[in-house]
Amino acid sequence: MPSKGPLQSSAGPQMQEESHSRGALFTIFQSTSKALVAYYQKYVDEASKKEIKDILIQYDQILLVADPWCCESKKLGSPGARAPYQKSYGWAYCEDQGSPL
């Protein structure tokens, strides 16, 4: 983290080897980062919020975006960013018995 700027008074997340699982620590980092951005949006000006958000995204994008695929735009001719169209395999019924072949 930079030594000067809006984040100089807050201590950034530090990875430490403890009994906590890595996922739990990462969840704490992510929620702290989101809370910091929300605080600056609500109580401080928008320019400072954008500056902090840019710093955190440069550090690690996952701190603010839980699923990076949610940021991708929908592609033309497909149902989503990476989702293929679902194929339909309809059952062929025998007219005599009414059961699948």
N, C-alpha and C positions, 0 to 999 in steps of 0.2 A: 504494500500500500504506500502511496506517496506520503512524504513527511509534511508537505504544505497543502493547504486547500481545505475544503469542507470536511474532510475525513480525519483531520489531524487530531481531533479530540476523542475520536472513538477508536477503540482497539479492534483490529480486524480479527477474524477467526483464526485460531492457531490449532493446527493438528497436533495432538499429543497422544502418545501411546498410553492408553488407560484401558480399563475393563469395558468401556463403551464400545459398541459395535460401530463400524465405519458408517453404516447407513444412518444410525441415530445421530452421529455427529454431523453428517452431511445435511440431515433434516434441520438440525439446529442452525447451521450456517445459512441454509436457504431461507428459513423463516425470519432469521435476524436481518438478512439482506432485504427481504421484501418489506419487513416492518420499517426499516430505516428509510427506504424509498417512499413508503406510504406516509411516514411522519414528515418528511421534507415536502411532500406534495400538499399535505394538509396545513402544516404550520409555518413553513418557510416558502420562499418563492419558487416558481417553476424552473427557473434557470439553474438553481442549485440542485434541484431534484434531477434534472436532465444530466448535469455534470456527474453526480453520484452514480446515476444509472449507467452512464457511459464507462465510468471507472470500473464498476462492478462487472459489466459485460466484458470489458477487456481482460479483467482478472479471470473470470470464469462465467460463461453464458448460462450455465445450468443454475447458478445462484438465483437468477430471476425468472427463468423459464423452466418449468418442470419437464415439459415434453417439447423438445426442439421441433418436432414434426408439426406441432400445432401452429408454428410460425410460418410454415410453408404455404404458399398460395396454391389454390386449386389449379390443376393443369387443364388445358383445353381438351375436350373430348373424353375426359375421364370423370368418375364420380368424386374424386378427392385428390389430395396431393400425390399419394402413392398407391391408392386403392384401385385394384382392377375391377372391371365390371364383373358382377357375379354371374356365373353361368347357370343356366337352368337345364337340368336333366329331367324332363318330364317322363312319367311312366307311360309306356305303351300298353294299352289294355286290349285284351282279346274281346271281341264283340260277343262271342258265344258265352264265355264263362265270367266275364267281368273281373278277372284277376290279372295281375301283371304277367308279362311273358317270362 
